[in-house]
């Protein structure tokens, strides 16, 4: 009996992982029946919870998960209702518009949604790990630029065997972005300079370095007719495409999304299961209490910002090796700033960032399709995104204000008793 109790949870865990991985790969490659494998993995997860914890505790866990999901779900639904009202007032048919938006984002242009989401997962993780330490790494856009420039340069020069070359480009380029964020981190620890100001300043420096970089790597007007873009990187440095093993996948889809998913899982494990992750969260929750427990606040501030730079740099590497294969002078990707939105919407949860990035990517892809087919300005999508973010942030403000009010009432009650 004891052997069966140990065997079944292990078997279910293996099946869950297999179905989840296969389902995710297929679904992201627009093989939509892969969703049923993901759903099956979810059902098996619940059954495993029942076996290992018992029906009552498993049901309680589901309820707790549902409560956590309520905030973003309610925020999204409320924003949709407000968007419908705006469309009615401005004379558009909301049913036709929303149908076009969701069809474009989640079916017709799903491959574009996945491509949009891939860098957002990395930058969202970059922002989230900063928030976990009580920091606001608003300069992820600059770290993205550094990762892009380093990956483009190495992609042009490095001609090693494909796998080795790609791994080295990732490690070196993301490390360059991490090193770029050391300066704001040290300034924060040594002088107290606010990371919002310093990372933003460094982001502008990186952005204005990009035209110089493009000029030096293929964009010289004296030798090129394409002065706003570098030369294309060596083809052996391209990330593999889904179509190489799933023939019906869109030709632009690359395995960068799988690297992003693995990274999100790894960051989730790091934050919740490792000593250093615990220390980062402790510093973010209460730096003074963490210091009293012997945790180095300065070291963890530097670690969080350096890791944030590394993750944002990975976004630039993935876009270069997987999609663009070159660097454009007017990059203006905005992935660093949109990463703030997806991190806040996910409550800074690494796994949640996967889903909020896909939602953000789908809204952008669906918005393009909606504009082409219905003539509705794409600005309606930005309004929806802005309202979602506003409602989510409002929840945190409301919660903070409520906690402050409760604390004051308790303090007054204690004073009255004294």
C-alpha positions, 0 to 999 in steps of 0.5 A: 500500500505504501509502495503504491502511495509513493508510486502513483504521485511519481507516475502522475508527476512524470505524466504531468511534465510530459503532457505539459511540455508536449502540449505547450510546444504544440500549442505555441506552434499553432497546433491548437489541439495541444491545448487538450494536452495542457488541460489533461496535465491540469486535471492530472495535477489536481488528481495528484493533489487529491492523492498526496494531500487529500480531497479537502486540502486539494480543494482548498488549494484550488480555491486559493489559486482561484482567489489569486487569479480573481484580481487579474481576471476581474481587471481584464473583464472590467477593462473589456466592459469599459472598452465596449462602452467606449466603442458604443459611444464612438459608434463602433459595433463592439461585438464585431470589434472584439470578435475580430480582436480575439480571433486575430490575437488567439487564432489567425495571428497566434504566431505573431502573439507568440513572437510578441510575447517571447521578449516580454517574458524575459523583460517581465522576469527582469522587472519582477526580480527587481520588484521582489527585492524592493527595486524598480529596474525601469531601465530594462529597455537599455539592458535589452539594447546592450544584449541586442548589440552584443548578440549582433556583434557576436552573431556577425563574428562567431562562426563556431558549430551552431549549438556551441555558438548560440550558447556562447552568444547567449552567455556573453551577450546577456552577461554584458547586459548584466555588467551594464547594470552593475553601475546602477546597482553599485551606485544604489548600494554605495550612495543611495542613488535611486535605481529608477533614475540611474537605470533610466539614464543608462537606458538612454545611453544604450539607446544612443549608442545604437546608431554608432554600433549600426554605423560600425557594423554594416550601416556605413553610408559609404559602403551600404545602401541600408544605413539604418541596419547592420549586416545580417548575422551568420546563418548558423547563428540563427535559432532553430525554427519550429517548422524544422520539426513541426512542418505546419508551424509558421515559418517565423516561429523559433524556439526562443519561446521555449527558452523563455518558458524554461527561464521563467520556470528556473527563475520561479525555482530560484526565487522560491526554493533557493537560499539566494532567492529567499534573501532577495524576497526578504530584502524586498519585504523588509530590508531592516528585518533582513539585515537584523537576520544577518542578510546582506542587503547591499549584496542582494540589491546588486544580485537582483539588479545584475540578474535583471540585466541578464534577463533583459539582455536575454530578450535582446539576444533572442530577438536577434538570433530568432527573429530579426537576425540583425539590429535596426538603428530605430529599434524602439522595441519598448519591451523593457517598458512593456515588461513592467506591465506584464510583471505587474499584471502577473503580480511579479509571479514568474509563471504568471508572467508567461500568461500575461506576456502571451495576453499582451502579445495577443492584444497587439497581434489582434489589434493589428488584425482588428484595424485591418478588418474593421477599420477601428483605430489600434488605439483601442487596444492601448486603451484596453491595456491601460485600463487593465493595468490601472485596475490592477495597480488600483487593487494594490493601492486599495490594499495598501491603503486598507492595511494602513487604515487597519494599522492606525485603528489598532494603534489607536485602540492600543493607546485607548487601552493604555 
